[in-house]
């Protein structure tokens, strides 16, 4: 059965009152978001804001050497392109699709007009941004003080929270780029999780077999981020409507 796509698969859009949602609906454009697609590069001016539905986007900081590391992820919990409503037109980071799927985009001019109304979309987007800042801060702490296996557990759980299922389409190489470590190190950490029955990894496919055990193994950083998202975004649940247009 073909999955029916709807903007309400994105939690921010689903949380809008009916009148606000109806006003935006004609301008929301469904787009595929393939694995590895660079939505934008550092320093560019954004023409759209993106609302992922079945995909996950990684925000990366890129050094002058070309090396990069992930600073946050966004999925059906939020949006990509906060610079458009935070007072800056250019973005300091790079956004890359880390798990393939779909999403919706909205022209920057329409978003700005909506924000000028000072309504529900503005309120939700700003609360989401506050939650995103918490994730950014905790990622820095986690990468500094916790083991690679704990970081991988955190990354897997945060990703699962932003997808409708328990499967990820992701290569070890891409995970290594996200975490800023060697591919060999990711292979070893993923191998440990697979040997203990927490995940099943095959080529570019990762399936979480025991989420409860993964939550016991992860560091405190995951809980800190999740609590803040749940506090600021009470709509942030894994089950969202998939049949209402």
Backbone as CSV, one residue per row, in Angstrom:
resi,resn,N_x,N_y,N_z,CA_x,CA_y,CA_z,C_x,C_y,C_z
1,UNK,0.842,-1.188,0.000,0.000,0.000,0.000,0.888,1.253,0.000
2,UNK,0.580,2.218,-0.872,1.344,3.437,-0.968,1.013,4.363,0.191
3,UNK,2.035,4.844,0.855,1.829,5.749,1.973,1.310,7.085,1.477
4,UNK,0.248,7.573,2.102,-0.294,8.868,1.734,0.493,9.952,2.453
5,UNK,0.973,10.917,1.692,1.753,11.993,2.269,0.845,13.143,2.688
6,UNK,1.129,13.726,3.815,0.383,14.876,4.303,1.300,15.743,5.148
7,UNK,1.174,17.064,5.074,1.989,17.938,5.917,1.820,17.653,7.406
8,UNK,0.704,17.055,7.786,0.463,16.789,9.206,1.324,15.653,9.752
9,UNK,2.112,15.026,8.895,3.120,14.086,9.385,4.262,14.832,10.071
10,UNK,4.331,16.136,9.846,5.274,16.980,10.576,4.551,17.540,11.800
11,UNK,5.126,17.357,12.974,4.443,17.693,14.220,4.177,19.179,14.384
12,UNK,5.070,20.023,13.897,4.826,21.458,13.983,3.595,21.852,13.178
13,UNK,3.512,21.360,11.965,2.370,21.686,11.114,1.086,21.062,11.660
14,UNK,1.189,19.858,12.220,0.013,19.186,12.774,-0.532,19.924,13.994
15,UNK,0.341,20.656,14.694,-0.079,21.357,15.904,-0.751,22.696,15.614
16,UNK,-0.749,23.141,14.358,-1.364,24.420,14.021,-2.893,24.343,14.107
17,UNK,-3.545,25.406,14.529,-5.006,25.458,14.479,-5.484,25.298,13.038
18,UNK,-6.712,24.866,12.857,-7.237,24.556,11.523,-7.129,25.734,10.562
19,UNK,-7.416,26.941,11.026,-7.394,28.106,10.141,-5.975,28.416,9.667
20,UNK,-5.001,28.322,10.565,-3.613,28.587,10.208,-3.090,27.533,9.232
21,UNK,-3.443,26.282,9.508,-3.008,25.178,8.649,-3.598,25.332,7.242
22,UNK,-4.886,25.668,7.180,-5.553,25.820,5.888,-4.943,26.961,5.078
23,UNK,-4.495,28.000,5.753,-3.885,29.144,5.072,-2.539,28.756,4.441
24,UNK,-1.772,27.883,5.121,-0.460,27.479,4.623,-0.527,26.350,3.599
25,UNK,-1.538,25.508,3.699,-1.598,24.266,2.924,-1.353,24.445,1.426
26,UNK,-1.951,25.439,0.739,-1.727,25.572,-0.714,-0.268,25.860,-1.084
27,UNK,0.499,26.390,-0.153,1.878,26.766,-0.444,2.904,25.748,0.037
28,UNK,2.462,24.690,0.684,3.376,23.640,1.148,3.618,22.651,0.008
29,UNK,4.869,22.547,-0.397,5.247,21.720,-1.552,5.920,20.423,-1.089
30,UNK,5.331,19.286,-1.451,5.913,17.982,-1.122,7.161,17.752,-1.963
31,UNK,8.271,17.362,-1.306,9.510,17.100,-2.030,10.167,15.828,-1.492
32,UNK,10.860,15.077,-2.361,11.665,13.950,-1.886,12.928,14.492,-1.228
33,UNK,13.412,13.803,-0.193,14.638,14.205,0.490,15.577,13.002,0.514
34,UNK,16.359,12.816,-0.557,17.231,11.634,-0.691,18.420,11.667,0.253
35,UNK,18.924,10.490,0.581,20.068,10.349,1.472,21.274,11.107,0.926
36,UNK,21.882,11.935,1.779,23.074,12.671,1.393,22.822,13.996,0.717
37,UNK,21.568,14.354,0.484,21.262,15.618,-0.187,21.625,16.797,0.714
38,UNK,22.430,17.718,0.203,22.775,18.933,0.934,21.685,19.973,0.679
39,UNK,20.828,20.182,1.663,19.724,21.132,1.518,20.257,22.546,1.371
40,UNK,21.263,22.857,2.156,21.947,24.137,1.983,23.375,24.028,2.511
41,UNK,24.223,24.945,2.055,25.607,25.007,2.475,25.824,26.233,3.352
42,UNK,26.892,26.223,4.116,27.209,27.337,5.000,27.397,28.625,4.199
43,UNK,26.780,29.703,4.682,26.952,31.014,4.072,25.926,31.380,3.015
44,UNK,25.057,30.443,2.624,24.078,30.744,1.579,22.858,31.446,2.159
45,UNK,22.114,32.099,1.282,20.861,32.736,1.675,19.717,31.774,1.373
46,UNK,18.883,31.523,2.351,17.827,30.530,2.208,16.639,31.073,1.415
47,UNK,16.153,30.225,0.507,14.956,30.579,-0.248,13.724,29.867,0.252
48,UNK,13.932,28.806,1.057,12.831,28.002,1.580,13.096,27.604,3.032
49,UNK,12.039,27.281,3.716,12.135,26.595,5.000,11.559,25.206,4.785
50,UNK,12.113,24.199,5.462,11.753,22.802,5.212,11.133,22.162,6.447
51,UNK,10.091,21.365,6.211,9.420,20.617,7.265,9.535,19.121,6.953
52,UNK,10.526,18.427,7.487,10.650,16.986,7.222,9.441,16.214,7.756
53,UNK,9.094,15.145,7.079,8.008,14.277,7.540,8.518,12.862,7.808
54,UNK,9.129,12.245,6.803,9.649,10.883,6.974,11.167,10.831,6.788
55,UNK,11.808,11.966,6.846,13.263,12.050,6.688,13.877,12.708,7.914
56,UNK,15.208,12.622,8.021,15.943,13.289,9.087,17.061,14.109,8.461
57,UNK,17.214,15.324,8.951,18.237,16.230,8.443,19.261,16.497,9.538
58,UNK,20.534,16.415,9.163,21.624,16.681,10.089,22.170,18.077,9.847
59,UNK,22.341,18.846,10.924,22.974,20.157,10.836,24.442,19.979,11.186
60,UNK,25.320,20.396,10.290,26.753,20.168,10.431,27.514,21.480,10.446
61,UNK,28.577,21.521,11.262,29.503,22.646,11.191,30.722,22.167,10.422
62,UNK,31.101,22.934,9.412,32.203,22.548,8.530,33.411,23.441,8.795
63,UNK,34.565,22.806,9.045,35.800,23.534,9.281,36.451,23.941,7.957
64,UNK,37.435,24.845,8.021,38.137,25.273,6.817,38.832,24.108,6.127
65,UNK,39.222,23.093,6.883,39.894,21.917,6.319,38.940,21.022,5.534
66,UNK,37.648,21.267,5.696,36.648,20.415,5.060,36.051,19.387,5.994
67,UNK,36.688,19.185,7.154,36.144,18.260,8.147,34.854,18.831,8.725
68,UNK,33.958,17.944,9.139,32.676,18.401,9.671,32.236,17.529,10.832
69,UNK,31.324,18.056,11.624,30.754,17.312,12.734,29.311,17.764,12.929
70,UNK,28.488,16.827,13.328,27.077,17.129,13.527,26.866,17.937,14.795
71,UNK,25.988,18.936,14.720,25.661,19.735,15.898,24.218,19.540,16.343
72,UNK,23.366,19.023,15.456,21.970,18.755,15.820,21.293,18.010,14.682
73,UNK,20.150,17.393,14.985,19.340,16.755,13.948,17.897,17.244,14.039
74,UNK,17.236,17.216,12.904,15.837,17.642,12.809,15.076,16.624,11.984
75,UNK,13.876,16.298,12.422,13.023,15.385,11.669,11.594,15.874,11.684
76,UNK,10.658,14.957,11.888,9.249,15.360,11.883,8.855,16.172,13.109
77,UNK,9.811,16.407,14.011,9.552,17.220,15.191,9.635,18.705,14.905
78,UNK,10.221,19.100,13.770,10.455,20.526,13.598,10.667,20.974,12.173
79,UNK,11.626,21.878,12.004,11.856,22.504,10.705,13.342,22.754,10.502
80,UNK,13.702,23.021,9.256,15.088,23.315,8.889,15.120,24.692,8.242
81,UNK,15.939,25.592,8.832,16.060,26.935,8.280,15.663,28.019,9.253
82,UNK,16.044,27.863,10.520,15.615,28.824,11.548,16.189,30.223,11.304
83,UNK,17.252,30.334,10.509,17.840,31.654,10.239,16.834,32.602,9.592
84,UNK,15.858,32.045,8.885,14.878,32.882,8.196,14.035,33.709,9.156
85,UNK,13.813,33.203,10.377,12.984,33.971,11.302,13.728,34.394,12.569
86,UNK,15.037,34.154,12.589,15.834,34.556,13.754,16.658,35.816,13.494
87,UNK,16.390,36.485,12.389,17.053,37.757,12.126,18.235,37.690,11.187
88,UNK,18.587,36.516,10.715,19.716,36.400,9.784,19.283,35.706,8.509
89,UNK,19.767,36.177,7.390,19.387,35.583,6.112,20.320,34.442,5.719
90,UNK,21.580,34.506,6.171,22.556,33.482,5.820,22.701,32.463,6.947
91,UNK,23.071,31.231,6.590,23.188,30.164,7.584,24.662,29.850,7.854
92,UNK,25.040,29.608,9.122,26.427,29.320,9.461,26.780,27.840,9.377
93,UNK,25.785,26.990,9.151,26.020,25.548,9.144,25.592,24.936,7.818
94,UNK,25.795,23.635,7.705,25.412,22.872,6.510,24.301,21.906,6.912
95,UNK,23.320,21.715,6.061,22.217,20.802,6.343,22.209,19.677,5.321
96,UNK,22.299,18.426,5.800,22.378,17.261,4.922,21.363,16.213,5.377
97,UNK,20.679,15.602,4.427,19.718,14.542,4.753,20.490,13.307,5.214
98,UNK,20.251,12.872,6.434,20.960,11.709,6.969,20.113,10.444,6.917
99,UNK,18.799,10.579,6.771,17.913,9.429,6.591,16.870,9.815,5.547
100,UNK,16.854,9.074,4.443,16.030,9.448,3.302,14.537,9.380,3.604
101,UNK,13.795,10.229,2.927,12.340,10.243,3.079,11.752,11.407,2.314
102,UNK,10.749,12.027,2.901,10.081,13.148,2.258,9.932,14.306,3.234
103,UNK,9.475,15.413,2.695,9.218,16.580,3.514,8.462,17.611,2.696
104,UNK,8.196,18.739,3.307,7.515,19.838,2.627,8.366,21.092,2.749
105,UNK,8.312,21.921,1.731,9.025,23.185,1.804,8.058,24.343,1.585
106,UNK,8.439,25.485,2.157,7.624,26.687,2.101,8.541,27.846,1.723
107,UNK,8.114,28.673,0.769,8.944,29.787,0.335,9.224,30.732,1.498
108,UNK,10.442,31.278,1.508,10.847,32.180,2.581,9.917,33.376,2.698
109,UNK,9.473,33.906,1.576,8.601,35.087,1.597,7.271,34.792,2.285
110,UNK,6.765,33.577,2.104,5.489,33.211,2.720,5.676,33.015,4.216
111,UNK,6.795,32.387,4.602,7.080,32.219,6.018,7.168,33.569,6.721
112,UNK,7.868,34.524,6.106,8.026,35.841,6.718,6.691,36.555,6.852
113,UNK,5.823,36.390,5.878,4.492,36.992,5.955,3.692,36.380,7.093
114,UNK,3.832,35.063,7.263,3.129,34.364,8.335,3.653,34.820,9.698
115,UNK,4.952,34.998,9.794,5.543,35.441,11.059,5.119,36.857,11.416
116,UNK,4.886,37.674,10.397,4.463,39.056,10.634,3.098,39.110,11.318
117,UNK,2.339,38.028,11.195,1.029,37.960,11.842,1.168,37.700,13.344
118,UNK,2.334,37.157,13.746,2.562,36.878,15.163,1.656,35.804,15.731
119,UNK,1.309,34.821,14.901,0.358,33.791,15.312,0.989,32.513,15.827
120,UNK,0.262,31.411,15.648,0.652,30.122,16.225,1.930,29.557,15.603
121,UNK,2.131,29.746,14.299,3.346,29.220,13.673,4.574,29.885,14.284
122,UNK,4.504,31.183,14.494,5.622,31.886,15.123,5.892,31.334,16.525
123,UNK,4.837,31.144,17.292,4.973,30.642,18.664,5.608,29.248,18.680
124,UNK,5.119,28.355,17.834,5.647,26.991,17.791,7.084,26.955,17.295
125,UNK,7.387,27.749,16.263,8.733,27.753,15.698,9.761,28.280,16.698
126,UNK,9.397,29.273,17.479,10.324,29.813,18.467,10.546,28.836,19.615
127,UNK,9.496,28.135,20.032,9.670,27.121,21.074,10.524,25.962,20.554
128,UNK,10.303,25.602,19.292,11.140,24.562,18.698,12.607,24.998,18.672
129,UNK,12.854,26.250,18.342,14.216,26.761,18.299,14.886,26.689,19.663
130,UNK,14.132,26.992,20.719,14.693,26.879,22.063,15.086,25.435,22.370
131,UNK,14.226,24.483,21.968,14.547,23.067,22.171,15.771,22.672,21.348
132,UNK,15.882,23.209,20.138,17.025,22.904,19.275,18.320,23.415,19.893
133,UNK,18.272,24.581,20.529,19.455,25.129,21.194,19.919,24.194,22.310
134,UNK,18.967,23.609,23.028,19.327,22.629,24.065,20.054,21.440,23.452
135,UNK,19.547,20.956,22.313,20.206,19.830,21.650,21.618,20.211,21.199
136,UNK,21.778,21.421,20.668,23.101,21.888,20.250,24.075,21.883,21.428
137,UNK,23.623,22.433,22.543,24.488,22.535,23.724,24.859,21.164,24.264
138,UNK,23.877,20.267,24.316,24.133,18.948,24.882,25.018,18.109,23.981
139,UNK,24.936,18.335,22.676,25.804,17.619,21.741,27.267,17.957,22.002
140,UNK,27.546,19.225,22.275,28.918,19.645,22.582,29.431,18.924,23.823
141,UNK,28.609,18.875,24.875,28.994,18.217,26.122,29.206,16.722,25.897
142,UNK,28.289,16.101,25.160,28.349,14.658,24.923,29.612,14.286,24.142
143,UNK,29.907,15.045,23.097,31.085,14.747,22.281,32.388,14.939,23.047
144,UNK,32.337,15.760,24.080,33.550,16.030,24.858,33.776,14.994,25.960
145,UNK,32.697,14.530,26.612,32.863,13.749,27.825,32.424,12.280,27.738
146,UNK,31.694,11.892,26.719,31.160,10.534,26.690,31.768,9.683,25.580
147,UNK,31.687,8.377,25.772,32.309,7.444,24.827,31.593,7.458,23.485
148,UNK,32.277,6.953,22.455,31.681,6.904,21.122,30.445,6.012,21.121
149,UNK,30.472,4.917,21.868,29.305,4.043,21.916,28.105,4.769,22.522
150,UNK,28.340,5.564,23.567,27.252,6.336,24.162,26.740,7.398,23.192
151,UNK,27.660,8.021,22.463,27.254,9.007,21.460,26.407,8.358,20.374
152,UNK,26.804,7.160,19.953,26.054,6.450,18.927,24.659,6.087,19.429
153,UNK,24.576,5.657,20.680,23.261,5.350,21.267,22.380,6.599,21.294
154,UNK,22.966,7.716,21.705,22.215,8.973,21.734,21.718,9.339,20.337
155,UNK,22.614,9.198,19.369,22.283,9.543,17.990,21.155,8.652,17.459
156,UNK,21.218,7.366,17.756,20.182,6.441,17.295,18.826,6.769,17.924
157,UNK,18.810,7.039,19.230,17.555,7.324,19.916,16.945,8.647,19.451
158,UNK,17.776,9.666,19.286,17.264,10.941,18.787,16.693,10.778,17.379
159,UNK,17.355,9.961,16.572,16.870,9.711,15.214,15.538,8.976,15.236
160,UNK,15.422,7.950,16.073,14.183,7.182,16.164,13.019,8.046,16.603
161,UNK,13.279,8.998,17.504,12.223,9.891,17.976,11.668,10.760,16.857
162,UNK,12.386,10.852,15.763,11.999,11.723,14.663,11.583,10.949,13.426
163,UNK,11.342,9.649,13.600,10.884,8.795,12.507,9.652,8.013,12.952
164,UNK,8.814,7.583,12.011,7.609,6.827,12.377,7.877,5.367,12.710
165,UNK,9.086,4.851,12.435,9.370,3.439,12.682,10.682,3.242,13.418
166,UNK,11.232,2.022,13.354,12.466,1.688,14.059,13.617,1.395,13.109
167,UNK,13.507,1.858,11.864,14.515,1.573,10.851,15.170,2.856,10.352
168,UNK,16.485,2.772,10.147,17.247,3.887,9.607,18.001,3.436,8.369
169,UNK,18.011,4.273,7.340,18.829,4.013,6.161,20.051,4.907,6.285
170,UNK,21.182,4.321,6.643,22.358,5.099,7.006,23.615,4.250,6.884
171,UNK,24.669,4.785,6.286,25.937,4.074,6.163,26.858,4.431,7.327
172,UNK,27.820,3.538,7.616,28.805,3.816,8.660,29.613,5.070,8.328
173,UNK,29.893,5.258,7.052,30.685,6.415,6.634,29.959,7.717,6.960
174,UNK,28.662,7.733,6.694,27.888,8.936,6.970,27.764,9.178,8.475
175,UNK,27.582,8.100,9.249,27.536,8.241,10.709,28.861,8.805,11.219
176,UNK,29.963,8.300,10.680,31.285,8.776,11.084,31.435,10.265,10.800
177,UNK,30.949,10.703,9.645,31.014,12.119,9.306,30.168,12.949,10.260
178,UNK,29.004,12.408,10.643,28.122,13.128,11.555,28.775,13.307,12.928
179,UNK,29.400,12.237,13.412,29.975,12.264,14.753,31.403,12.809,14.772
180,UNK,31.981,13.010,13.592,33.328,13.558,13.524,34.403,12.579,13.959
181,UNK,34.213,11.285,13.653,35.179,10.260,14.045,35.516,9.392,12.826
182,UNK,36.447,8.450,13.020,36.826,7.549,11.937,35.736,6.508,11.688
183,UNK,35.628,6.083,10.436,34.635,5.064,10.087,34.876,3.771,10.862
184,UNK,36.154,3.418,11.041,36.491,2.194,11.766,35.942,2.224,13.183
185,UNK,35.991,3.389,13.813,35.490,3.526,15.185,33.980,3.305,15.245
186,UNK,33.266,3.829,14.254,31.813,3.635,14.204,31.488,2.167,13.975
187,UNK,32.247,1.512,13.095,32.029,0.094,12.815,32.184,-0.735,14.082
188,UNK,33.198,-0.421,14.881,33.429,-1.149,16.132,32.301,-0.908,17.132
189,UNK,31.875,0.347,17.270,30.805,0.670,18.216,29.491,0.033,17.790
190,UNK,29.182,0.085,16.493,27.951,-0.532,15.993,28.015,-2.049,16.136
191,UNK,29.213,-2.606,15.947,29.397,-4.046,16.113,29.113,-4.488,17.536
192,UNK,29.544,-3.696,18.507,29.262,-4.016,19.914,27.765,-4.019,20.197
193,UNK,27.063,-3.044,19.657,25.610,-2.967,19.868,24.890,-4.128,19.176
194,UNK,25.411,-4.549,18.025,24.789,-5.662,17.311,25.037,-6.986,18.038
195,UNK,26.250,-7.183,18.550,26.564,-8.425,19.263,25.737,-8.602,20.533
196,UNK,25.353,-7.499,21.134,24.535,-7.575,22.355,23.042,-7.542,22.051
197,UNK,22.672,-7.587,20.768,21.277,-7.700,20.379,20.471,-6.423,20.407
198,UNK,21.149,-5.270,20.435,20.418,-4.005,20.496,20.009,-3.509,19.110
199,UNK,20.865,-3.762,18.115,20.564,-3.320,16.755,20.907,-4.433,15.771
200,UNK,20.399,-4.290,14.567,20.753,-5.172,13.457,21.225,-4.282,12.325
201,UNK,22.470,-4.482,11.896,23.032,-3.632,10.848,23.343,-4.466,9.616
202,UNK,22.861,-4.012,8.466,23.119,-4.700,7.211,23.281,-3.668,6.110
203,UNK,24.488,-3.576,5.562,24.816,-2.580,4.544,24.474,-1.188,5.067
204,UNK,23.517,-0.515,4.454,23.184,0.844,4.893,21.888,0.882,5.696
205,UNK,21.490,-0.255,6.231,20.225,-0.336,6.956,20.473,-0.676,8.426
206,UNK,19.927,0.131,9.324,20.034,-0.109,10.759,18.634,-0.274,11.339
207,UNK,18.421,-1.379,12.032,17.140,-1.615,12.697,17.393,-1.757,14.191
208,UNK,16.680,-0.988,14.983,16.806,-1.081,16.439,15.920,-2.222,16.926
209,UNK,16.512,-3.205,17.592,15.794,-4.387,18.064,15.333,-4.252,19.509
210,UNK,16.082,-3.517,20.311,15.765,-3.402,21.741,15.969,-1.965,22.185
211,UNK,14.939,-1.157,22.017,15.039,0.264,22.368,15.244,0.456,23.868
212,UNK,14.568,-0.329,24.683,14.687,-0.193,26.138,16.134,-0.394,26.585
213,UNK,16.798,-1.403,26.011,18.192,-1.665,26.364,19.089,-0.534,25.870
214,UNK,18.746,0.040,24.723,19.515,1.153,24.177,19.417,2.366,25.113
215,UNK,18.225,2.591,25.667,18.014,3.710,26.585,18.790,3.514,27.890
216,UNK,18.983,2.262,28.308,19.770,1.992,29.512,21.254,2.206,29.257
217,UNK,21.660,2.028,28.012,23.077,2.103,27.667,23.535,3.527,27.344
218,UNK,22.580,4.389,26.980,22.933,5.732,26.552,23.328,6.598,27.745
219,UNK,24.079,7.668,27.468,24.467,8.610,28.517,23.286,9.510,28.864
220,UNK,23.483,10.390,29.842,22.420,11.269,30.333,21.966,12.293,29.306
221,UNK,22.787,12.536,28.272,22.503,13.600,27.309,21.191,13.391,26.566
222,UNK,20.871,12.144,26.256,19.621,11.883,25.546,18.423,12.315,26.376
223,UNK,18.410,11.968,27.657,17.286,12.315,28.532,17.161,13.822,28.697
224,UNK,18.285,14.527,28.784,18.257,15.988,28.922,17.567,16.618,27.720
225,UNK,17.948,16.187,26.534,17.365,16.733,25.311,15.894,16.370,25.197
226,UNK,15.560,15.117,25.475,14.169,14.664,25.341,13.250,15.409,26.308
227,UNK,13.714,15.607,27.542,12.884,16.326,28.524,12.575,17.749,28.058
228,UNK,13.572,18.390,27.469,13.361,19.766,27.020,12.411,19.824,25.838
229,UNK,12.527,18.877,24.910,11.593,18.825,23.786,10.175,18.550,24.278
230,UNK,10.035,17.618,25.214,8.711,17.286,25.743,8.112,18.457,26.511
231,UNK,8.958,19.229,27.190,8.479,20.382,27.954,8.014,21.510,27.045
232,UNK,8.809,21.792,26.018,8.512,22.915,25.141,7.528,22.567,24.033
233,UNK,7.531,21.298,23.626,6.714,20.866,22.496,5.878,19.666,22.901
234,UNK,4.794,19.879,23.636,3.989,18.757,24.131,3.336,17.919,23.036
235,UNK,3.302,18.456,21.813,2.768,17.685,20.694,3.756,16.648,20.203
236,UNK,4.996,16.690,20.696,6.094,15.901,20.139,5.954,14.415,20.475
237,UNK,5.081,13.722,19.754,4.842,12.301,19.951,5.182,11.556,18.666
238,UNK,5.405,10.274,18.771,5.827,9.506,17.597,4.667,9.158,16.683
239,UNK,3.441,9.108,17.223,2.287,8.742,16.419,1.597,10.007,15.930
240,UNK,1.579,10.239,14.607,0.967,11.423,14.046,-0.003,11.008,12.949
241,UNK,-0.979,11.877,12.609,-1.946,11.532,11.564,-1.265,11.297,10.227
242,UNK,-1.745,10.287,9.493,-1.172,10.014,8.167,-2.242,9.946,7.089
243,UNK,-3.480,10.202,7.437,-4.540,10.077,6.452,-5.279,11.385,6.185
244,UNK,-5.149,12.350,7.101,-5.853,13.605,6.911,-5.014,14.543,6.069
245,UNK,-5.525,15.050,4.938,-4.731,15.923,4.064,-4.503,17.287,4.692
